[in-house]
Amino acid sequence: MSTSIFGGAFHQIARPQGFPTRDHFAHTTFAIPEPAPGTALVENLYLSVDPYHRGRMDGRENGFTLHAPLEGRAVGRVLASRDAGLEEGDLVFHREGWRTHALVTAGVGGARRIRTYDGVPVHAHLGILGGTGLTAYAALTRVARLQAGEDLYVSSAAGGVGTAAGRIARLLGARRIIGSAGSADKVRHLTEAAGFDAAFHYHDGPVGELLAEAAPDGIDVYVDNVGGDHLEGAIEALREHGRIAWVGAISSYHDEHPPAAPHNLFEVVHKSLRIEGVLVSNHTNLQEELEDFLVPHLRSGQFASETTFVQGFEHTVDAFLGMLRGANTGKTLVDLTGSRSSLGS
């Protein structure tokens, strides 16, 4: 491949103090390389922007390196390969995102071929069949061990993991599913389109009081995407032997000094509650199980994969910042398929 053909990448160039801005990123170009032995060249089709990116921008353990292409989940097509595990034309999932093209290697921790299914779009492998859906599935089935007939509360319920958790919980036989979200429109979406039994706008009052109104008899399981006062309210609402699957803490991602622990944390002891963190990288062994479970429902139309698309690689940072502000419903993806991703020759 001629090195006169160029691709694009986004670098982080500064550490944010508080909410990140476009000034923390730079768009760069690079000559698209030929694959070296043992690698394959992939043209990305869809990029994922995720809340965890914000935590890694601070430069702590596993933080992003400045002035280097950002890491992120991506789905792409192999253009050329010198890796025995990948062939030209393969569709692959990999983590060399936030760029138009990437050199990848097959194997553990590298690129993997994705299984394609009639009636299921390829971008689902970054959403409901990807890290987003896998997080929700692991949280419910392995961490919280949700049982049929139990009641569930999900915070940030209109986001990618939140909507996935609600829909998967319904398939698992949950009795009542309650969600919280940051706007009246999202609350309506949860109850009118996403299958939640009740929902509330968390700016309308103390979260604990709002949750008590939505779930007056309490809850059995809480999938926590927010932390802070949402966690405190859930601890109050949980019945004895309730479980908390802690996925994220978006309420404190931009705070230099995160809030103190919930004042009622000792209720974990009084009620014999269990709290366990959910790190999706610890549950990659569930990938095939997730697909076997969800694909029939996706094909039948009984299960909707909710996605907000941002068109064009040049808008990757806008997609990320919008996701952090809650501009999305469901999973946020950057769609690179609408135009040529090479930038010139």
C-alpha positions in Angstrom: 0.0 0.0 0.0 1.4 3.4 -1.0 2.6 5.5 1.9 1.1 8.5 0.1 -2.3 7.5 1.4 -3.0 8.9 4.8 -5.2 8.0 7.8 -6.3 10.0 10.8 -5.9 9.5 14.6 -6.8 11.4 17.7 -4.2 12.0 20.4 -4.7 13.2 23.9 -2.3 16.2 24.4 -3.1 17.4 27.9 -4.5 16.1 31.2 -8.0 17.6 32.1 -8.8 19.2 35.3 -12.5 18.6 35.6 -14.6 18.1 32.4 -12.4 17.6 29.3 -12.7 19.9 26.3 -11.6 19.6 22.6 -8.4 21.4 23.6 -7.2 18.2 25.3 -7.1 16.4 22.0 -5.4 16.8 18.6 -6.3 15.4 15.3 -3.2 14.0 13.4 -2.6 12.3 10.1 -0.2 9.4 9.4 0.9 7.4 6.4 -1.0 4.2 6.2 1.6 1.4 6.6 2.0 -1.9 4.9 1.5 -4.7 7.5 4.7 -6.2 8.9 5.0 -9.9 9.4 2.6 -11.1 12.1 0.3 -8.1 11.7 -2.8 -7.1 9.7 -4.0 -3.7 8.5 -7.5 -2.9 9.4 -9.7 -0.1 8.2 -12.1 0.9 11.0 -15.8 1.0 10.4 -17.2 1.9 13.8 -15.5 3.4 16.9 -16.7 3.2 20.5 -16.5 6.1 22.9 -17.0 5.0 26.5 -17.1 6.5 30.0 -13.9 4.6 31.0 -11.9 6.8 28.7 -12.4 9.7 31.0 -10.8 7.8 33.9 -7.8 6.9 31.8 -7.3 10.5 30.7 -6.0 11.4 34.1 -2.8 9.5 33.6 -3.0 7.3 36.7 -2.5 3.5 36.5 -3.3 2.3 33.0 -3.8 5.9 31.9 -3.5 7.1 28.3 -0.1 8.2 27.1 0.0 11.7 25.8 0.8 12.5 22.2 -0.1 8.9 21.0 -3.2 7.5 19.4 -5.9 6.9 21.9 -7.0 3.3 22.6 -10.6 2.3 22.2 -12.9 -0.5 21.0 -13.4 -0.7 17.3 -14.8 -2.9 14.5 -13.1 -2.9 11.2 -12.3 -4.8 8.0 -8.9 -6.4 7.2 -7.4 -4.7 4.2 -4.2 -6.7 4.0 -2.7 -9.4 6.3 0.6 -11.0 7.1 -0.9 -12.6 10.2 -1.9 -16.3 9.8 -4.9 -15.8 12.1 -6.5 -13.1 9.9 -7.5 -12.9 6.3 -8.2 -10.0 3.9 -11.9 -9.2 4.2 -12.3 -10.5 7.8 -14.4 -8.4 10.1 -12.6 -8.0 13.4 -13.1 -6.5 16.9 -10.0 -4.8 18.3 -8.9 -2.1 20.7 -6.9 0.2 18.4 -9.6 2.7 18.0 -9.8 6.5 17.7 -8.0 6.2 14.4 -9.1 5.3 10.9 -6.7 2.5 10.3 -4.7 0.3 12.6 -2.1 -2.5 12.6 -3.4 -5.4 14.7 -2.4 -8.9 15.7 -4.7 -11.8 16.2 -4.8 -13.7 19.5 -5.4 -13.2 23.2 -5.7 -9.4 23.9 -5.5 -8.6 20.2 -7.9 -8.6 17.3 -10.5 -11.3 17.0 -12.8 -12.3 14.1 -16.4 -11.5 14.9 -19.2 -13.8 14.1 -21.7 -12.3 11.7 -25.4 -13.1 11.9 -28.2 -12.5 9.4 -30.4 -9.6 10.6 -27.8 -8.3 13.2 -25.8 -5.3 12.2 -22.0 -5.5 12.6 -21.9 -2.4 14.9 -23.8 -4.5 17.5 -20.4 -6.0 18.3 -19.5 -2.7 19.9 -22.8 -2.3 21.6 -25.1 -5.0 22.8 -22.8 -7.8 21.6 -19.7 -6.0 22.6 -18.2 -4.6 25.8 -21.5 -2.7 26.6 -23.7 -5.7 26.5 -21.1 -7.9 28.1 -20.8 -5.6 31.0 -24.5 -5.6 31.6 -24.7 -9.4 31.2 -21.8 -10.1 33.5 -23.2 -7.6 36.1 -26.6 -9.3 36.1 -25.7 -13.0 35.7 -22.3 -13.4 37.4 -22.0 -10.5 39.9 -25.5 -9.8 41.1 -26.9 -13.2 40.1 -30.3 -11.7 39.3 -33.1 -14.3 39.8 -36.5 -14.4 38.1 -39.0 -12.5 40.1 -36.5 -10.1 41.7 -36.7 -6.3 41.5 -33.9 -4.3 39.9 -32.8 -0.6 39.9 -30.4 0.7 37.3 -28.8 4.2 37.4 -27.8 6.1 34.3 -30.4 3.8 32.8 -30.7 5.5 29.4 -27.0 5.0 28.6 -25.4 2.0 26.9 -24.9 -0.3 29.8 -28.1 1.0 31.5 -30.4 0.2 28.6 -28.7 -3.1 28.0 -29.1 -4.1 31.7 -32.8 -3.3 31.6 -33.5 -5.3 28.5 -31.4 -8.3 29.5 -33.0 -8.3 33.0 -36.4 -8.5 31.3 -35.2 -11.6 29.4 -33.9 -13.0 32.7 -37.3 -12.7 34.3 -37.0 -9.7 36.5 -40.3 -8.6 38.2 -39.9 -4.8 38.2 -37.2 -2.8 36.6 -36.6 0.8 37.8 -34.3 3.3 36.2 -33.0 6.8 36.7 -31.9 9.3 34.1 -30.9 12.9 33.7 -33.8 14.3 31.7 -37.5 14.1 31.4 -37.2 12.9 27.8 -34.9 10.0 28.9 -37.3 9.1 31.7 -40.1 8.8 29.1 -37.9 6.8 26.8 -37.2 4.3 29.6 -40.8 3.6 30.4 -42.3 4.0 26.9 -39.7 2.4 24.7 -36.9 0.7 26.7 -39.1 -1.7 28.8 -38.6 -0.2 32.3 -41.6 -0.4 34.7 -40.8 2.9 36.4 -38.2 5.7 36.1 -37.4 9.0 37.6 -35.4 12.2 36.8 -32.7 12.3 39.4 -32.6 16.1 39.4 -36.2 16.2 40.7 -35.2 15.6 44.3 -33.1 13.5 46.6 -32.3 10.2 44.8 -33.2 8.1 47.9 -36.7 9.7 48.1 -37.3 9.3 44.4 -36.3 5.7 44.4 -38.5 5.0 47.4 -41.4 6.4 45.5 -40.6 4.3 42.4 -39.9 1.1 44.4 -41.9 1.4 47.7 -41.4 -2.3 48.5 -37.6 -2.1 47.9 -35.3 -3.7 45.5 -33.1 -6.9 45.3 -30.4 -5.8 42.9 -28.8 -2.5 41.9 -26.6 -2.0 38.8 -24.6 1.1 39.7 -23.3 3.3 36.9 -23.1 6.5 38.9 -22.0 6.1 42.5 -22.5 9.0 45.0 -26.0 9.7 46.0 -27.4 7.0 43.7 -25.4 4.4 45.6 -26.6 5.8 48.9 -30.2 5.7 47.8 -29.9 2.2 46.5 -28.4 1.0 49.8 -31.4 2.4 51.6 -33.8 0.7 49.2 -32.2 -2.7 49.1 -33.8 -5.6 50.9 -31.8 -8.0 53.1 -29.2 -10.0 51.1 -29.5 -7.5 48.2 -26.6 -7.2 45.7 -24.9 -4.3 44.1 -23.0 -4.7 40.8 -20.8 -1.6 40.7 -20.0 -0.8 37.0 -19.0 2.9 37.1 -19.1 6.2 39.0 -19.8 8.9 36.5 -20.9 11.2 39.3 -17.2 11.7 40.2 -15.3 11.2 37.0 -14.6 14.9 36.7 -14.0 15.7 40.4 -10.5 16.3 41.6 -11.7 15.3 45.1 -14.4 12.6 44.8 -17.3 12.7 47.3 -17.1 10.8 50.5 -18.5 7.3 50.9 -22.2 7.0 51.4 -23.2 7.9 55.0 -25.3 4.7 55.2 -22.5 2.4 54.1 -22.7 0.3 57.3 -26.2 -0.8 56.1 -24.2 -3.2 54.0 -23.5 -5.1 57.3 -27.0 -4.6 58.8 -28.7 -5.9 55.7 -26.1 -8.5 54.7 -25.7 -6.8 51.3 -23.0 -7.7 48.8 -21.1 -5.1 46.7 -18.8 -6.3 43.9 -17.2 -4.4 41.1 -17.7 -5.3 37.5 -14.7 -5.1 35.2 -15.6 -6.3 31.8 -12.1 -7.6 31.0 -12.6 -10.2 33.8 -15.6 -11.6 31.9 -14.4 -12.0 28.3 -15.0 -15.7 28.7 -18.7 -15.0 28.5 -18.6 -13.6 24.9 -19.9 -16.7 23.2 -22.5 -17.2 25.9 -23.7 -13.6 25.5 -24.1 -14.0 21.7 -25.9 -17.3 22.0 -28.3 -15.7 24.5 -29.0 -12.5 22.7 -28.8 -13.2 19.0 -32.1 -15.1 18.7 -33.8 -12.2 20.4 -32.1 -9.7 18.2 -33.1 -11.6 15.1 -36.7 -12.0 16.2 -37.0 -8.2 16.9 -38.0 -8.9 20.5 -34.8 -7.2 21.7 -33.8 -3.7 20.5 -30.2 -2.6 20.5 -30.2 1.2 21.2 -27.5 3.2 19.6 -26.7 6.9 19.1 -24.6 7.3 16.0 -22.2 10.2 15.3 -21.2 10.4 11.7 -17.6 10.9 10.6 -14.2 10.2 12.1 -13.6 14.0 12.5 -16.4 14.1 15.1 -15.0 11.4 17.4 -14.1 13.9 20.2 -17.5 15.5 19.8 -19.1 12.0 20.3 -17.0 11.4 23.4 -17.8 14.7 25.0 -21.5 14.4 24.1 -21.6 11.0 25.7 -20.1 12.4 28.9 -22.8 15.1 29.0 -25.5 12.5 28.5 -26.4 13.6 24.9 -26.9 9.9 23.9 -29.6 7.4 24.4 -28.1 3.9 24.5 -24.6 3.2 23.2 -22.6 6.0 21.4 -20.7 4.9 18.3 -18.8 6.9 15.7 -19.8 5.7 12.2 -16.9 5.8 9.7 -18.8 4.0 6.9 -20.5 7.0 5.3 -17.4 8.4 3.6 -13.9 7.4 2.7 -11.7 7.4 5.9 -8.5 8.1 4.1 -7.7 11.8 4.1 -5.9 12.2 0.8 -2.9 11.2 -1.3 
